[in-house]
Amino acid sequence: MITLKRLAANNFKSLRSVTLVFPEHGTVLIEGHNEAGKSTLFEAVYVALYGKPLVGEDKQARQEEVIQHGQSQTIVQLTFSIGQQELTINRHFERGKSQQAKLVIQRPGAQLEEINRVRAVDERILKELGNLDGDSLRNSCFVEQKELGRIEALSLAHREQAIQKLLGLDERERELDLARSYLRLAQLQAEERAASAEEAALAERLDAVKVAIQVKRLTDLDEQKEEIEKRQAECLARVQEARERLNRCATFKEYVGQCDQISHQLTAIAHTRTELLRIAGELERLDNIEQVELPQARVYLRNVSAAAEAVIQTVQARKRVQAAEEAVREAQRSLKELEQAEAEQQQREDELSRA
């Protein structure tokens, strides 16, 4: 039996900070105005159990929907008991981040068991609830506001499935199927023992038949043995003859191999001779280059070097001429300036004389 003990929610939708402690016995009635947050309390329980918002089937659940408007995070904590063990679930939702979950299980006389990963927490809660998932809970005893129409629209099969999960009948059905399997196994084992006894009787009869067949077969085998020994002697003679032929073939094969090796050597010698002739021609050409073309190239190189030296000297002389011409032009400008200054001086002296 599942018994709720304590619910705490901070910044959960319209609930800013709520803490409820449920009595161990009795009925709890929640009263309030419209939009006061009554349904939100039920959704907080659902979110704590299954880690997802409680929405209609025509909507897509988003974790950030449970965070109060204007807030960045929300925390939901639910404590409940199943039998003798007490479970406390703590779920933390923050905008833009993944959900965080923590499950603490306390059993009488045992140490606390703590589970932290979201997936591990969800799987363990589902196991502790007897595989009662969120859909089965919503389709049976946990109906959110304005969702009665969805329950009425469920098919008979879906309703039966929800009730079976709620009452744990699906587990009983699996146990019944397992018992049927064990019964079938026992029947098969009994049939196997009867078949084994019948098989033993048939085996005895079969052994007698096999003995008679073996005696007849041994007689036939003796006759076949004599025929085989005769044929074996003929085969040995043929094998000896074949071995002698094989020995001769092996000798011929060695001769052929030696001939092939000699042929390869002759081919290599011919190739080497051709290569030597080519190398001799190349050496002769190199000697001709060294004796004739190389001296000519050296003379040409010396002429080119002399011409280059002459060109360098000509360029240097041209630069000196250009520098001299520039100096003459500069001197002419200076002379012209002096003549102009002298003329101006003479003009001033004339003006002074007339004055």
C-alpha positions as CSV (number, residue, x, y, z in Angstrom):
1,M,0.0,0.0,0.0
2,I,1.3,3.5,-0.9
3,T,0.9,6.1,1.8
4,L,1.8,9.8,1.3
5,K,3.6,11.4,4.2
6,R,5.0,14.8,3.2
7,L,5.1,17.1,0.2
8,A,7.2,20.2,-0.2
9,A,7.3,22.4,-3.3
10,N,9.2,25.7,-3.9
11,N,8.5,27.9,-6.9
12,F,6.4,25.1,-8.5
13,K,4.0,26.7,-11.0
14,S,1.6,28.9,-8.9
15,L,3.0,27.5,-5.6
16,R,5.7,29.7,-4.1
17,S,6.5,27.7,-1.0
18,V,4.3,24.9,0.3
19,T,4.8,22.1,2.8
20,L,2.1,19.5,3.5
21,V,2.3,16.7,6.1
22,F,-0.3,14.1,5.5
23,P,-1.9,12.2,8.4
24,E,-1.3,8.5,8.7
25,H,-5.1,7.8,8.7
26,G,-8.2,9.5,7.4
27,T,-9.2,11.4,4.3
28,V,-7.6,14.6,3.1
29,L,-9.8,17.3,1.5
30,I,-8.2,20.3,-0.2
31,E,-10.4,23.4,-0.6
32,G,-9.8,26.7,-2.2
33,H,-10.8,29.2,-4.8
34,N,-10.4,28.7,-8.5
35,E,-6.7,28.9,-9.7
36,A,-5.6,28.8,-6.1
37,G,-3.3,25.8,-6.8
38,K,-5.4,22.8,-5.7
39,S,-4.7,20.9,-8.9
40,T,-1.0,22.0,-8.8
41,L,-0.6,20.1,-5.5
42,F,-1.7,16.9,-7.3
43,E,0.7,17.7,-10.2
44,A,3.5,18.2,-7.7
45,V,3.0,14.7,-6.4
46,Y,2.9,13.3,-10.0
47,V,6.1,15.2,-11.0
48,A,7.9,14.0,-7.9
49,L,7.0,10.4,-8.7
50,Y,7.6,10.4,-12.5
51,G,9.8,13.4,-13.1
52,K,7.6,15.0,-15.9
53,P,4.8,17.5,-15.9
54,L,1.2,16.4,-15.8
55,V,-0.4,17.5,-19.0
56,G,-3.1,16.4,-21.4
57,E,-2.3,13.9,-24.1
58,D,-2.8,16.6,-26.8
59,K,0.1,18.6,-25.3
60,Q,3.9,18.0,-25.2
61,A,5.4,18.0,-21.7
62,R,8.4,20.3,-21.1
63,Q,10.2,20.3,-17.8
64,E,10.5,24.1,-17.7
65,E,6.7,24.3,-17.5
66,V,6.8,23.4,-13.8
67,I,9.0,26.4,-12.9
68,Q,7.1,29.4,-11.6
69,H,7.0,32.4,-13.9
70,G,9.9,34.8,-13.2
71,Q,11.9,32.1,-11.3
72,S,14.9,30.2,-12.5
73,Q,14.4,26.9,-10.7
74,T,12.0,24.8,-8.7
75,I,12.4,22.0,-6.1
76,V,9.8,19.2,-5.4
77,Q,10.2,16.8,-2.5
78,L,7.9,13.9,-1.7
79,T,8.0,11.4,1.1
80,F,5.8,8.3,1.0
81,S,5.9,4.7,2.3
82,I,5.3,1.3,0.7
83,G,4.9,-1.3,3.3
84,Q,7.6,-1.0,5.9
85,Q,10.0,1.1,3.8
86,E,10.0,4.8,3.4
87,L,11.1,6.6,0.2
88,T,12.0,10.3,-0.2
89,I,12.2,11.8,-3.7
90,N,13.9,15.1,-4.3
91,R,13.7,16.6,-7.8
92,H,15.4,19.8,-8.9
93,F,14.5,21.6,-12.2
94,E,16.4,24.6,-13.5
95,R,15.9,26.5,-16.8
96,G,18.3,25.6,-19.5
97,K,19.7,22.6,-17.5
98,S,19.0,19.0,-17.1
99,Q,16.8,17.7,-14.3
100,Q,18.5,16.5,-11.1
101,A,17.0,13.7,-8.9
102,K,17.8,12.0,-5.7
103,L,16.0,9.0,-4.0
104,V,16.6,7.9,-0.4
105,I,15.2,4.6,0.7
106,Q,15.0,3.7,4.4
107,R,14.2,0.1,5.5
108,P,13.8,-1.0,9.1
109,G,17.1,-2.2,10.5
110,A,19.0,-1.4,7.3
111,Q,21.3,1.5,6.2
112,L,20.0,4.3,4.0
113,E,20.1,3.6,0.3
114,E,20.7,6.6,-1.9
115,I,20.3,6.8,-5.7
116,N,21.3,10.0,-7.6
117,R,21.0,9.6,-11.3
118,V,17.6,10.6,-12.9
119,R,17.3,7.5,-15.0
120,A,18.2,5.2,-12.1
121,V,15.8,7.0,-9.8
122,D,12.9,6.7,-12.3
123,E,13.6,3.0,-12.8
124,R,13.8,2.3,-9.1
125,I,10.6,4.2,-8.3
126,L,8.7,2.3,-11.1
127,K,10.0,-1.0,-9.6
128,E,9.0,0.0,-6.1
129,L,5.5,1.0,-7.4
130,G,5.0,-2.5,-8.9
131,N,5.5,-1.1,-12.5
132,L,2.6,1.3,-12.0
133,D,3.6,3.9,-14.6
134,G,2.3,7.4,-15.0
135,D,-0.3,6.6,-17.7
136,S,-1.7,3.7,-15.7
137,L,-2.0,6.0,-12.6
138,R,-3.8,8.7,-14.7
139,N,-6.1,6.2,-16.3
140,S,-7.3,4.7,-12.9
141,C,-7.3,6.7,-9.6
142,F,-5.3,9.9,-10.3
143,V,-7.3,12.1,-12.7
144,E,-6.2,15.7,-13.2
145,Q,-8.6,18.6,-13.6
146,K,-10.8,18.6,-16.8
147,E,-9.5,15.2,-17.9
148,L,-12.5,13.0,-17.1
149,G,-13.4,13.0,-20.8
150,R,-10.1,11.3,-21.5
151,I,-10.9,8.5,-19.0
152,E,-14.3,8.0,-20.6
153,A,-12.7,7.8,-24.1
154,L,-10.4,5.0,-23.0
155,S,-11.0,1.6,-24.6
156,L,-11.9,-1.4,-22.5
157,A,-8.5,-3.0,-23.1
158,H,-6.7,0.2,-21.8
159,R,-9.0,0.4,-18.7
160,E,-8.4,-3.3,-17.9
161,Q,-4.6,-2.8,-18.3
162,A,-4.7,0.3,-16.0
163,I,-6.7,-1.6,-13.3
164,Q,-4.4,-4.6,-13.5
165,K,-1.4,-2.5,-13.0
166,L,-3.0,-0.6,-10.1
167,L,-4.1,-3.8,-8.3
168,G,-0.9,-5.7,-9.2
169,L,-2.9,-8.2,-11.3
170,D,-0.4,-8.1,-14.2
171,E,2.3,-9.5,-11.7
172,R,-0.2,-12.2,-10.7
173,E,-0.8,-13.0,-14.4
174,R,2.9,-13.4,-14.9
175,E,3.2,-15.7,-11.9
176,L,0.2,-17.7,-13.3
177,D,1.9,-18.0,-16.6
178,L,5.1,-19.2,-14.9
179,A,3.1,-21.8,-12.9
180,R,1.5,-23.0,-16.1
181,S,5.0,-23.3,-17.6
182,Y,6.2,-25.3,-14.6
183,L,3.2,-27.6,-14.9
184,R,3.8,-28.1,-18.6
185,L,7.5,-28.9,-17.8
186,A,6.4,-31.5,-15.2
187,Q,4.1,-33.1,-17.8
188,L,6.9,-33.2,-20.3
189,Q,9.3,-34.8,-17.8
190,A,6.7,-37.5,-17.0
191,E,6.2,-38.2,-20.7
192,E,10.0,-38.2,-21.0
193,R,10.3,-40.9,-18.3
194,A,7.7,-43.1,-20.0
195,A,9.4,-42.6,-23.3
196,S,12.7,-43.6,-21.7
197,A,11.2,-46.9,-20.4
198,E,9.8,-47.7,-23.8
199,E,13.1,-46.7,-25.4
200,A,14.9,-49.2,-23.1
201,A,12.6,-52.0,-24.2
202,L,13.1,-51.2,-27.8
203,A,16.8,-50.9,-27.3
204,E,16.9,-54.5,-26.0
205,R,15.1,-55.8,-29.0
206,L,17.3,-53.7,-31.2
207,D,20.4,-55.2,-29.6
208,A,19.2,-58.7,-30.5
209,V,18.6,-57.7,-34.1
210,K,22.0,-56.0,-34.2
211,V,23.7,-59.2,-33.0
212,A,22.2,-61.2,-35.8
213,I,23.0,-58.6,-38.3
214,Q,26.6,-58.4,-37.0
215,V,27.1,-62.2,-37.3
216,K,25.9,-62.1,-40.9
217,R,28.0,-59.1,-41.6
218,L,31.1,-60.8,-40.2
219,T,30.7,-63.7,-42.5
220,D,30.4,-61.4,-45.5
221,L,33.4,-59.4,-44.3
222,D,35.6,-62.5,-44.2
223,E,34.7,-63.2,-47.9
224,Q,35.3,-59.5,-48.7
225,K,38.6,-59.6,-46.8
226,E,40.0,-62.3,-49.0
227,E,39.0,-60.4,-52.2
228,I,40.4,-57.2,-50.8
229,E,43.8,-58.9,-50.0
230,K,44.0,-60.2,-53.5
231,R,43.3,-56.7,-54.9
232,Q,45.7,-55.2,-52.4
233,A,48.5,-57.3,-53.8
234,E,47.7,-56.2,-57.3
235,C,47.6,-52.6,-56.1
236,L,51.0,-52.9,-54.4
237,A,52.6,-54.1,-57.6
238,R,51.0,-51.2,-59.5
239,V,52.2,-48.8,-56.7
240,Q,55.8,-50.0,-57.1
241,E,55.7,-49.5,-60.8
242,A,54.2,-46.0,-60.3
243,R,57.0,-45.1,-57.8
244,E,59.6,-46.1,-60.4
245,R,57.9,-43.9,-63.0
246,L,57.7,-41.1,-60.5
247,N,61.4,-41.4,-59.7
248,R,62.2,-41.1,-63.4
249,C,59.8,-38.1,-63.7
250,A,61.6,-36.5,-60.8
251,T,64.9,-36.9,-62.5
252,F,63.6,-35.4,-65.7
253,K,62.1,-32.6,-63.7
254,E,65.5,-31.8,-62.2
255,Y,67.0,-31.8,-65.7
256,V,64.3,-29.4,-66.9
257,G,64.9,-27.2,-63.9
258,Q,68.7,-27.1,-64.7
259,C,67.9,-26.2,-68.3
260,D,65.6,-23.4,-67.3
261,Q,68.3,-22.1,-64.9
262,I,70.9,-22.2,-67.7
263,S,68.5,-20.4,-70.0
264,H,67.9,-17.7,-67.5
265,Q,71.7,-17.3,-67.0
266,L,72.2,-17.0,-70.8
267,T,69.5,-14.4,-71.0
268,A,71.1,-12.5,-68.2
269,I,74.5,-12.7,-69.9
270,A,73.1,-11.4,-73.2
271,H,71.4,-8.5,-71.3
272,T,74.6,-7.7,-69.5
273,R,76.5,-7.7,-72.8
274,T,74.0,-5.3,-74.3
275,E,74.3,-3.1,-71.3
276,L,78.1,-3.1,-71.5
277,L,78.0,-2.1,-75.1
278,R,75.7,0.8,-74.2
279,I,78.0,1.9,-71.4
280,A,81.0,1.8,-73.7
281,G,79.2,4.0,-76.2
282,E,78.3,6.4,-73.4
283,L,81.9,6.5,-72.2
284,E,83.1,7.3,-75.7
285,R,80.6,10.1,-75.9
286,L,81.8,11.5,-72.6
287,D,85.4,11.3,-73.7
288,N,84.5,13.3,-76.8
289,I,82.7,15.9,-74.7
290,E,85.7,16.2,-72.3
291,Q,88.3,16.5,-75.2
292,V,86.4,18.8,-77.7
293,E,83.3,20.4,-76.2
294,L,84.7,21.1,-72.8
295,P,87.7,23.3,-74.0
296,Q,85.3,25.2,-76.3
297,A,82.9,25.8,-73.5
298,R,85.8,27.1,-71.3
299,V,86.9,29.5,-74.1
300,Y,83.3,30.7,-74.5
301,L,83.0,31.2,-70.8
302,R,86.2,33.3,-70.7
303,N,84.9,35.5,-73.5
304,V,81.6,35.9,-71.8
305,S,83.4,36.9,-68.5
306,A,85.5,39.5,-70.4
307,A,82.4,40.9,-72.1
308,A,80.7,41.1,-68.8
309,E,83.6,42.9,-67.2
310,A,83.6,45.4,-70.2
311,V,79.9,46.0,-69.7
312,I,80.5,46.7,-66.0
313,Q,83.2,49.1,-66.7
314,T,81.1,50.9,-69.4
315,V,78.2,51.2,-66.9
316,Q,80.6,52.6,-64.3
317,A,82.0,55.1,-66.8
318,R,78.5,56.2,-67.8
319,K,77.6,56.8,-64.2
320,R,80.8,58.9,-63.8
321,V,79.9,60.9,-66.9
322,Q,76.4,61.4,-65.6
323,A,77.8,62.6,-62.3
324,A,80.1,65.1,-64.1
325,E,77.3,66.4,-66.2
326,E,75.2,66.9,-63.1
327,A,78.1,68.8,-61.5
328,V,78.4,71.1,-64.6
329,R,74.7,71.8,-64.5
330,E,75.0,72.7,-60.8
331,A,78.0,74.9,-61.5
332,Q,76.1,76.7,-64.3
333,R,73.2,77.3,-62.0
334,S,75.5,78.7,-59.3
335,L,77.3,81.0,-61.9
336,K,73.9,82.2,-63.2
337,E,72.9,83.1,-59.6
338,L,76.2,84.9,-59.1
339,E,75.8,86.9,-62.3
340,Q,72.2,87.8,-61.3
341,A,73.4,88.9,-57.9
342,E,76.2,91.0,-59.4
343,A,73.7,92.7,-61.7
344,E,71.5,93.5,-58.8
345,Q,74.5,94.9,-56.9
346,Q,75.5,97.1,-59.9
347,Q,71.9,98.4,-60.2
348,R,71.9,99.4,-56.6
349,E,75.3,101.2,-57.0
350,D,73.9,103.1,-60.0
351,E,70.8,104.1,-58.1
352,L,73.0,105.3,-55.2
353,S,75.2,107.3,-57.6
354,R,72.2,109.1,-59.2
355,A,70.9,109.9,-55.7
